[in-house]
């Protein structure tokens, strides 16, 4: 199973994702595909995301049982520590005074 979540995605990307996956909420797409198809879908997401952001997660034989990747500007960033993928938060950007 895989899940893709997009934010501020262009309508053409959202429409493209809706062809392959079920949109269970606005910007949340779910489906079951092979690794090859998943990678192809993710390639299209990374090419079409423009100024938005996206994250994909899928079932994987890891300690946590899943893996994920992200693209675009987001406060969360995946980091690997001792073979375990965790999420690191970037500090909030303060506007200049």
N, CA, C and O atoms as a printed pandas DataFrame, in Angstrom:
     atom_number atom_name residue_name chain_id  residue_number  x_coord  y_coord  z_coord
0              1         N          UNK        A               1    0.843   -1.173    0.000
1              2        CA          UNK        A               1    0.000    0.000    0.000
2              3         C          UNK        A               1    0.888    1.235    0.000
3              4         O          UNK        A               1    1.964    1.236    0.599
4              5         N          UNK        A               2    0.444    2.261   -0.658
5              6        CA          UNK        A               2    1.170    3.523   -0.629
6              7         C          UNK        A               2    0.193    4.674   -0.466
7              8         O          UNK        A               2   -0.969    4.603   -0.864
8              9         N          UNK        A               3    0.712    5.739    0.137
9             10        CA          UNK        A               3   -0.077    6.947    0.370
10            11         C          UNK        A               3    0.751    8.132   -0.090
11            12         O          UNK        A               3    1.934    8.234    0.236
12            13         N          UNK        A               4    0.133    9.026   -0.844
13            14        CA          UNK        A               4    0.780   10.273   -1.257
14            15         C          UNK        A               4   -0.063   11.427   -0.732
15            16         O          UNK        A               4   -1.282   11.452   -0.902
16            17         N          UNK        A               5    0.610   12.387   -0.086
17            18        CA          UNK        A               5   -0.063   13.588    0.395
18            19         C          UNK        A               5    0.586   14.779   -0.297
19            20         O          UNK        A               5    1.808   14.926   -0.283
20            21         N          UNK        A               6   -0.238   15.627   -0.901
21            22        CA          UNK        A               6    0.285   16.808   -1.586
22            23         C          UNK        A               6   -0.307   18.072   -0.967
23            24         O          UNK        A               6   -1.448   18.082   -0.504
24            25         N          UNK        A               7    0.505   19.150   -0.971
25            26        CA          UNK        A               7    0.055   20.470   -0.516
26            27         C          UNK        A               7    0.410   21.469   -1.594
27            28         O          UNK        A               7    1.509   21.440   -2.148
28            29         N          UNK        A               8   -0.518   22.344   -1.885
29            30        CA          UNK        A               8   -0.315   23.392   -2.898
30            31         C          UNK        A               8    0.136   22.801   -4.234
31            32         O          UNK        A               8    0.983   23.370   -4.923
32            33         N          UNK        A               9   -0.433   21.672   -4.583
33            34        CA          UNK        A               9   -0.077   21.018   -5.838
34            35         C          UNK        A               9   -0.875   21.625   -6.986
35            36         O          UNK        A               9   -2.033   22.000   -6.803
36            37         N          UNK        A              10   -0.275   21.724   -8.154
37            38        CA          UNK        A              10   -1.005   22.237   -9.309
38            39         C          UNK        A              10   -2.170   21.298   -9.660
39            40         O          UNK        A              10   -2.070   20.088   -9.459
40            41         N          UNK        A              11   -3.263   21.848  -10.180
41            42        CA          UNK        A              11   -4.433   21.022  -10.519
42            43         C          UNK        A              11   -4.095   19.882  -11.485
43            44         O          UNK        A              11   -4.690   18.807  -11.400
44            45         N          UNK        A              12   -3.161   20.101  -12.389
45            46        CA          UNK        A              12   -2.838   19.028  -13.338
46            47         C          UNK        A              12   -2.196   17.831  -12.630
47            48         O          UNK        A              12   -2.395   16.690  -13.047
48            49         N          UNK        A              13   -1.431   18.079  -11.568
49            50        CA          UNK        A              13   -0.862   16.972  -10.800
50            51         C          UNK        A              13   -1.944   16.248  -10.014
51            52         O          UNK        A              13   -1.968   15.018   -9.957
52            53         N          UNK        A              14   -2.834   17.017   -9.413
53            54        CA          UNK        A              14   -3.929   16.401   -8.649
54            55         C          UNK        A              14   -4.789   15.524   -9.555
55            56         O          UNK        A              14   -5.197   14.429   -9.166
56            57         N          UNK        A              15   -5.055   16.004  -10.746
57            58        CA          UNK        A              15   -5.826   15.213  -11.692
58            59         C          UNK        A              15   -5.088   13.957  -12.119
59            60         O          UNK        A              15   -5.685   12.891  -12.270
60            61         N          UNK        A              16   -3.787   14.093  -12.309
61            62        CA          UNK        A              16   -2.965   12.941  -12.698
62            63         C          UNK        A              16   -2.972   11.879  -11.595
63            64         O          UNK        A              16   -3.116   10.689  -11.872
64            65         N          UNK        A              17   -2.816   12.319  -10.349
65            66        CA          UNK        A              17   -2.837   11.372   -9.232
66            67         C          UNK        A              17   -4.195   10.685   -9.100
67            68         O          UNK        A              17   -4.272    9.508   -8.748
68            69         N          UNK        A              18   -5.264   11.429   -9.385
69            70        CA          UNK        A              18   -6.609   10.858   -9.273
70            71         C          UNK        A              18   -6.849    9.763  -10.310
71            72         O          UNK        A              18   -7.735    8.926  -10.137
72            73         N          UNK        A              19   -6.057    9.766  -11.394
73            74        CA          UNK        A              19   -6.187    8.689  -12.382
74            75         C          UNK        A              19   -5.702    7.364  -11.818
75            76         O          UNK        A              19   -6.268    6.314  -12.122
76            77         N          UNK        A              20   -4.650    7.406  -10.995
77            78        CA          UNK        A              20   -4.023    6.179  -10.506
78            79         C          UNK        A              20   -4.490    5.768   -9.121
79            80         O          UNK        A              20   -4.550    4.580   -8.806
80            81         N          UNK        A              21   -4.818    6.751   -8.297
81            82        CA          UNK        A              21   -5.054    6.493   -6.878
82            83         C          UNK        A              21   -6.418    7.014   -6.444
83            84         O          UNK        A              21   -7.012    7.856   -7.118
84            85         N          UNK        A              22   -6.908    6.514   -5.327
85            86        CA          UNK        A              22   -8.157    7.007   -4.754
86            87         C          UNK        A              22   -7.851    8.209   -3.876
87            88         O          UNK        A              22   -7.000    8.129   -2.991
88            89         N          UNK        A              23   -8.539    9.328   -4.111
89            90        CA          UNK        A              23   -8.347   10.526   -3.285
90            91         C          UNK        A              23   -9.329   10.434   -2.125
91            92         O          UNK        A              23  -10.513   10.737   -2.272
92            93         N          UNK        A              24   -8.815   10.006   -0.953
93            94        CA          UNK        A              24   -9.707    9.770    0.186
94            95         C          UNK        A              24  -10.014   11.040    0.972
95            96         O          UNK        A              24  -10.987   11.090    1.723
96            97         N          UNK        A              25   -9.193   12.054    0.800
97            98        CA          UNK        A              25   -9.413   13.403    1.333
98            99         C          UNK        A              25   -8.700   14.349    0.391
99           100         O          UNK        A              25   -7.926   13.917   -0.463
100          101         N          UNK        A              26   -8.955   15.627    0.540
101          102        CA          UNK        A              26   -8.288   16.584   -0.339
102          103         C          UNK        A              26   -6.781   16.455   -0.201
103          104         O          UNK        A              26   -6.235   16.690    0.877
104          105         N          UNK        A              27   -6.111   16.089   -1.269
105          106        CA          UNK        A              27   -4.654   15.990   -1.282
106          107         C          UNK        A              27   -4.090   14.702   -0.736
107          108         O          UNK        A              27   -2.869   14.568   -0.648
108          109         N          UNK        A              28   -4.932   13.737   -0.362
109          110        CA          UNK        A              28   -4.464   12.459    0.182
110          111         C          UNK        A              28   -4.883   11.343   -0.775
111          112         O          UNK        A              28   -6.074   11.111   -0.984
112          113         N          UNK        A              29   -3.893   10.651   -1.356
113          114        CA          UNK        A              29   -4.137    9.630   -2.370
114          115         C          UNK        A              29   -3.612    8.287   -1.873
115          116         O          UNK        A              29   -2.521    8.202   -1.309
116          117         N          UNK        A              30   -4.407    7.237   -2.091
117          118        CA          UNK        A              30   -4.069    5.906   -1.609
118          119         C          UNK        A              30   -4.198    4.905   -2.747
119          120         O          UNK        A              30   -5.096    5.008   -3.582
120          121         N          UNK        A              31   -3.283    3.928   -2.769
121          122        CA          UNK        A              31   -3.367    2.870   -3.767
122          123         C          UNK        A              31   -2.404    1.744   -3.453
123          124         O          UNK        A              31   -1.564    1.850   -2.559
124          125         N          UNK        A              32   -2.542    0.670   -4.200
125          126        CA          UNK        A              32   -1.655   -0.489   -4.056
126          127         C          UNK        A              32   -1.070   -0.777   -5.423
127          128         O          UNK        A              32   -1.782   -1.159   -6.353
128          129         N          UNK        A              33    0.234   -0.589   -5.533
129          130        CA          UNK        A              33    0.918   -0.801   -6.803
130          131         C          UNK        A              33    2.269   -1.457   -6.551
131          132         O          UNK        A              33    2.753   -1.506   -5.420
132          133         N          UNK        A              34    2.857   -1.951   -7.607
133          134        CA          UNK        A              34    4.192   -2.529   -7.534
134          135         C          UNK        A              34    5.222   -1.413   -7.324
135          136         O          UNK        A              34    4.922   -0.229   -7.478
136          137         N          UNK        A              35    6.436   -1.824   -6.972
137          138        CA          UNK        A              35    7.515   -0.850   -6.779
138          139         C          UNK        A              35    7.752   -0.033   -8.048
139          140         O          UNK        A              35    7.941    1.183   -7.992
140          141         N          UNK        A              36    7.740   -0.701   -9.166
141          142        CA          UNK        A              36    7.989   -0.028  -10.442
142          143         C          UNK        A              36    6.960    1.068  -10.719
143          144         O          UNK        A              36    7.317    2.182  -11.104
144          145         N          UNK        A              37    5.694    0.748  -10.521
145          146        CA          UNK        A              37    4.642    1.744  -10.759
146          147         C          UNK        A              37    4.733    2.855   -9.727
147          148         O          UNK        A              37    4.573    4.028  -10.064
148          149         N          UNK        A              38    4.992    2.494   -8.456
149          150        CA          UNK        A              38    5.122    3.511   -7.409
150          151         C          UNK        A              38    6.229    4.503   -7.759
151          152         O          UNK        A              38    6.049    5.713   -7.620
152          153         N          UNK        A              39    7.364    3.994   -8.210
153          154        CA          UNK        A              39    8.478    4.883   -8.560
154          155         C          UNK        A              39    8.128    5.761   -9.758
155          156         O          UNK        A              39    8.541    6.919   -9.823
156          157         N          UNK        A              40    7.381    5.221  -10.689
157          158        CA          UNK        A              40    6.972    6.034  -11.845
158          159         C          UNK        A              40    6.029    7.147  -11.407
159          160         O          UNK        A              40    6.174    8.291  -11.836
160          161         N          UNK        A              41    5.061    6.814  -10.551
161          162        CA          UNK        A              41    4.133    7.828  -10.048
162          163         C          UNK        A              41    4.902    8.900   -9.279
163          164         O          UNK        A              41    4.634   10.090   -9.446
164          165         N          UNK        A              42    5.858    8.491   -8.436
165          166        CA          UNK        A              42    6.622    9.459   -7.642
166          167         C          UNK        A              42    7.490   10.333   -8.544
167          168         O          UNK        A              42    7.647   11.525   -8.277
168          169         N          UNK        A              43    8.048    9.768   -9.592
169          170        CA          UNK        A              43    8.813   10.570  -10.554
170          171         C          UNK        A              43    7.944   11.679  -11.146
171          172         O          UNK        A              43    8.387   12.820  -11.273
172          173         N          UNK        A              44    6.720   11.342  -11.505
173          174        CA          UNK        A              44    5.825   12.362  -12.060
174          175         C          UNK        A              44    5.474   13.415  -11.008
175          176         O          UNK        A              44    5.377   14.602  -11.321
176          177         N          UNK        A              45    5.284   12.977   -9.757
177          178        CA          UNK        A              45    4.986   13.943   -8.688
178          179         C          UNK        A              45    6.156   14.920   -8.538
179          180         O          UNK        A              45    5.942   16.129   -8.457
180          181         N          UNK        A              46    7.379   14.410   -8.502
181          182        CA          UNK        A              46    8.540   15.289   -8.305
182          183         C          UNK        A              46    8.738   16.239   -9.484
183          184         O          UNK        A              46    9.243   17.347   -9.308
184          185         N          UNK        A              47    8.347   15.815  -10.670
185          186        CA          UNK        A              47    8.486   16.686  -11.840
186          187         C          UNK        A              47    7.384   17.735  -11.909
187          188         O          UNK        A              47    7.612   18.836  -12.412
188          189         N          UNK        A              48    6.187   17.409  -11.409
189          190        CA          UNK        A              48    5.031   18.286  -11.588
190          191         C          UNK        A              48    4.666   19.085  -10.337
191          192         O          UNK        A              48    3.732   19.886  -10.391
192          193         N          UNK        A              49    5.365   18.899   -9.212
193          194        CA          UNK        A              49    4.932   19.507   -7.948
194          195         C          UNK        A              49    5.076   21.028   -7.955
195          196         O          UNK        A              49    4.390   21.710   -7.194
196          197         N          UNK        A              50    5.946   21.568   -8.792
197          198        CA          UNK        A              50    6.142   23.017   -8.902
198          199         C          UNK        A              50    6.542   23.610   -7.547
199          200         O          UNK        A              50    7.568   23.207   -6.999
200          201         N          UNK        A              51    5.774   24.553   -6.984
201          202        CA          UNK        A              51    6.136   25.181   -5.712
202          203         C          UNK        A              51    5.466   24.517   -4.509
203          204         O          UNK        A              51    5.608   24.995   -3.383
204          205         N          UNK        A              52    4.746   23.433   -4.733
205          206        CA          UNK        A              52    4.069   22.727   -3.651
206          207         C          UNK        A              52    5.004   21.751   -2.961
207          208         O          UNK        A              52    6.217   21.777   -3.168
208          209         N          UNK        A              53    4.424   20.896   -2.144
209          210        CA          UNK        A              53    5.213   19.865   -1.478
210          211         C          UNK        A              53    4.419   18.563   -1.477
211          212         O          UNK        A              53    3.191   18.561   -1.569
212          213         N          UNK        A              54    5.150   17.465   -1.369
213          214        CA          UNK        A              54    4.504   16.149   -1.380
214          215         C          UNK        A              54    5.328   15.181   -0.559
215          216         O          UNK        A              54    6.538   15.343   -0.402
216          217         N          UNK        A              55    4.654   14.175   -0.042
217          218        CA          UNK        A              55    5.316   13.092    0.666
218          219         C          UNK        A              55    4.652   11.787    0.236
219          220         O          UNK        A              55    3.440   11.722    0.035
220          221         N          UNK        A              56    5.470   10.762    0.102
221          222        CA          UNK        A              56    4.966    9.438   -0.237
222          223         C          UNK        A              56    5.449    8.457    0.825
223          224         O          UNK        A              56    6.593    8.538    1.271
224          225         N          UNK        A              57    4.592    7.541    1.226
225          226        CA          UNK        A              57    4.985    6.478    2.129
226          227         C          UNK        A              57    4.431    5.168    1.588
227          228         O          UNK        A              57    3.374    5.139    0.959
228          229         N          UNK        A              58    5.150    4.096    1.838
229          230        CA          UNK        A              58    4.731    2.787    1.357
230          231         C          UNK        A              58    5.209    1.714    2.338
231          232         O          UNK        A              58    6.137    1.919    3.121
232          233         N          UNK        A              59    4.542    0.572    2.262
233          234        CA          UNK        A              59    4.930   -0.559    3.089
234          235         C          UNK        A              59    6.305   -1.035    2.658
235          236         O          UNK        A              59    6.571   -1.179    1.465
236          237         N          UNK        A              60    7.192   -1.281    3.638
237          238        CA          UNK        A              60    8.555   -1.690    3.322
238          239         C          UNK        A              60    9.084   -2.569    4.447
239          240         O          UNK        A              60    8.644   -2.447    5.590
240          241         N          UNK        A              61   10.026   -3.455    4.130
241          242        CA          UNK        A              61   10.583   -4.335    5.168
242          243         C          UNK        A              61   11.633   -3.610    6.015
243          244         O          UNK        A              61   12.805   -3.986    6.007
244          245         N          UNK        A              62   11.221   -2.593    6.729
245          246        CA          UNK        A              62   12.107   -1.845    7.619
246          247         C          UNK        A              62   11.657   -2.086    9.062
247          248         O          UNK        A              62   10.630   -2.721    9.301
248          249         N          UNK        A              63   12.428   -1.577   10.014
249          250        CA          UNK        A              63   12.039   -1.738   11.417
250          251         C          UNK        A              63   10.679   -1.111   11.710
251          252         O          UNK        A              63    9.905   -1.635   12.511
252          253         N          UNK        A              64   10.396    0.007   11.058
253          254        CA          UNK        A              64    9.114    0.671   11.275
254          255         C          UNK        A              64    8.005    0.113   10.388
255          256         O          UNK        A              64    6.831    0.394   10.629
256          257         N          UNK        A              65    8.352   -0.669    9.369
257          258        CA          UNK        A              65    7.338   -1.267    8.500
258          259         C          UNK        A              65    6.945   -0.413    7.324
259          260         O          UNK        A              65    6.087   -0.791    6.526
260          261         N          UNK        A              66    7.574    0.739    7.216
261          262        CA          UNK        A              66    7.278    1.614    6.075
262          263         C          UNK        A              66    8.508    2.440    5.745
263          264         O          UNK        A              66    9.457    2.519    6.525
264          265         N          UNK        A              67    8.470    3.049    4.580
265          266        CA          UNK        A              67    9.504    3.989    4.150
266          267         C          UNK        A              67    8.796    5.189    3.553
267          268         O          UNK        A              67    7.625    5.107    3.181
268          269         N          UNK        A              68    9.504    6.302    3.461
269          270        CA          UNK        A              68    8.885    7.476    2.853
270          271         C          UNK        A              68    9.931    8.404    2.265
271          272         O          UNK        A              68   11.107    8.353    2.624
272          273         N          UNK        A              69    9.476    9.251    1.354
273          274        CA          UNK        A              69   10.290   10.298    0.736
274          275         C          UNK        A              69    9.443   11.556    0.695
275          276         O          UNK        A              69    8.215   11.495    0.755
276          277         N          UNK        A              70   10.106   12.688    0.594
277          278        CA          UNK        A              70    9.392   13.956    0.511
278          279         C          UNK        A              70   10.051   14.836   -0.541
279          280         O          UNK        A              70   11.234   14.688   -0.845
280          281         N          UNK        A              71    9.270   15.744   -1.085
281          282        CA          UNK        A              71    9.777   16.705   -2.054
282          283         C          UNK        A              71    9.098   18.041   -1.784
283          284         O          UNK        A              71    7.944   18.087   -1.360
284          285         N          UNK        A              72    9.821   19.118   -2.033
285          286        CA          UNK        A              72    9.267   20.448   -1.829
286          287         C          UNK        A              72    9.589   20.972   -0.451
287          288         O          UNK        A              72   10.078   20.245    0.414
288          289         N          UNK        A              73    9.305   22.258   -0.261
289          290        CA          UNK        A              73    9.615   22.891    1.016
290          291         C          UNK        A              73    8.608   22.470    2.071
291          292         O          UNK        A              73    7.397   22.574    1.877
292          293         N          UNK        A              74    9.129   21.995    3.185
293          294        CA          UNK        A              74    8.280   21.535    4.278
294          295         C          UNK        A              74    9.095   21.628    5.551
295          296         O          UNK        A              74   10.322   21.539    5.500
296          297         N          UNK        A              75    8.449   21.804    6.690
297          298        CA          UNK        A              75    9.178   21.873    7.964
298          299         C          UNK        A              75    9.710   20.517    8.388
299          300         O          UNK        A              75   10.632   20.442    9.201
300          301         N          UNK        A              76    9.151   19.455    7.856
301          302        CA          UNK        A              76    9.581   18.112    8.243
302          303         C          UNK        A              76   10.551   17.566    7.205
303          304         O          UNK        A              76   10.390   17.763    6.001
304          305         N          UNK        A              77   11.566   16.870    7.719
305          306        CA          UNK        A              77   12.568   16.296    6.835
306          307         C          UNK        A              77   12.924   14.896    7.335
307          308         O          UNK        A              77   13.211   14.718    8.518
308          309         N          UNK        A              78   12.906   13.894    6.437
309          310        CA          UNK        A              78   13.290   12.548    6.879
310          311         C          UNK        A              78   14.789   12.464    7.116
311          312         O          UNK        A              78   15.577   12.958    6.309
312          313         N          UNK        A              79   15.185   11.842    8.213
313          314        CA          UNK        A              79   16.598   11.600    8.510
314          315         C          UNK        A              79   16.741   10.151    8.968
315          316         O          UNK        A              79   15.853    9.605    9.622
316          317         N          UNK        A              80   17.867    9.538    8.618
317          318        CA          UNK        A              80   18.091    8.158    9.007
318          319         C          UNK        A              80   19.108    8.127   10.138
319          320         O          UNK        A              80   20.213    8.652   10.005
320          321         N          UNK        A              81   18.732    7.512   11.242
321          322        CA          UNK        A              81   19.602    7.396   12.409
322          323         C          UNK        A              81   19.652    5.924   12.815
323          324         O          UNK        A              81   18.637    5.337   13.190
324          325         N          UNK        A              82   20.838    5.341   12.736
325          326        CA          UNK        A              82   21.039    3.927   13.081
326          327         C          UNK        A              82   20.076    3.007   12.335
327          328         O          UNK        A              82   19.560    2.047   12.907
328          329         N          UNK        A              83   19.837    3.301   11.063
329          330        CA          UNK        A              83   18.986    2.456   10.246
330          331         C          UNK        A              83   17.502    2.697   10.421
331          332         O          UNK        A              83   16.691    2.047    9.762
332          333         N          UNK        A              84   17.133    3.614   11.291
333          334        CA          UNK        A              84   15.724    3.937   11.523
334          335         C          UNK        A              84   15.439    5.322   10.955
335          336         O          UNK        A              84   16.140    6.284   11.267
336          337         N          UNK        A              85   14.416    5.417   10.127
337          338        CA          UNK        A              85   14.055    6.699    9.537
338          339         C          UNK        A              85   13.167    7.472   10.495
339          340         O          UNK        A              85   12.103    6.999   10.894
340          341         N          UNK        A              86   13.613    8.658   10.858
341          342        CA          UNK        A              86   12.863    9.537   11.754
342          343         C          UNK        A              86   12.545   10.837   11.030
343          344         O          UNK        A              86   12.979   11.046    9.897
344          345         N          UNK        A              87   11.793   11.702   11.682
345          346        CA          UNK        A              87   11.419   12.986   11.094
346          347         C          UNK        A              87   12.028   14.095   11.929
347          348         O          UNK        A              87   11.882   14.123   13.151
348          349         N          UNK        A              88   12.713   15.010   11.256
349          350        CA          UNK        A              88   13.301   16.165   11.924
350          351         C          UNK        A              88   12.515   17.402   11.504
351          352         O          UNK        A              88   12.124   17.549   10.346
352          353         N          UNK        A              89   12.295   18.285   12.473
353          354        CA          UNK        A              89   11.585   19.527   12.187
354          355         C          UNK        A              89   12.576   20.668   12.019
355          356         O          UNK        A              89   13.517   20.809   12.801
356          357         N          UNK        A              90   12.358   21.473   11.000
357          358        CA          UNK        A              90   13.139   22.696   10.843
358          359         C          UNK        A              90   12.508   23.771   11.725
359          360         O          UNK        A              90   11.292   23.766   11.913
360          361         N          UNK        A              91   13.295   24.680   12.263
361          362        CA          UNK        A              91   12.705   25.760   13.062
362          363         C          UNK        A              91   11.831   26.667   12.195
363          364         O          UNK        A              91   12.046   26.794   10.989
364          365         N          UNK        A              92   10.852   27.285   12.827
365          366        CA          UNK        A              92    9.969   28.210   12.125
366          367         C          UNK        A              92   10.773   29.431   11.710
367          368         O          UNK        A              92   11.533   29.988   12.502
368          369         N          UNK        A              93   10.596   29.843   10.453
369          370        CA          UNK        A              93   11.302   31.031    9.971
370          371         C          UNK        A              93   10.630   32.270   10.539
371          372         O          UNK        A              93    9.421   32.458   10.402
372          373         N          UNK        A              94   11.435   33.113   11.179
373          374        CA          UNK        A              94   10.919   34.354   11.737
374          375         C          UNK        A              94   11.028   35.457   10.694
375          376         O          UNK        A              94   12.049   35.569   10.015
376          377         N          UNK        A              95    9.988   36.270   10.559
377          378        CA          UNK        A              95   10.075   37.380    9.600
378          379         C          UNK        A              95   11.101   38.401   10.089
379          380         O          UNK        A              95   11.242   38.611   11.294
380          381         N          UNK        A              96   11.820   39.035    9.156
381          382        CA          UNK        A              96   12.808   40.043    9.572
382          383         C          UNK        A              96   12.124   41.235   10.239
383          384         O          UNK        A              96   11.024   41.637    9.860
384          385         N          UNK        A              97   12.798   41.779   11.228
385          386        CA          UNK        A              97   12.234   42.948   11.942
386          387         C          UNK        A              97   12.503   44.230   11.201
387          388         O          UNK        A              97   12.102   45.302   11.655
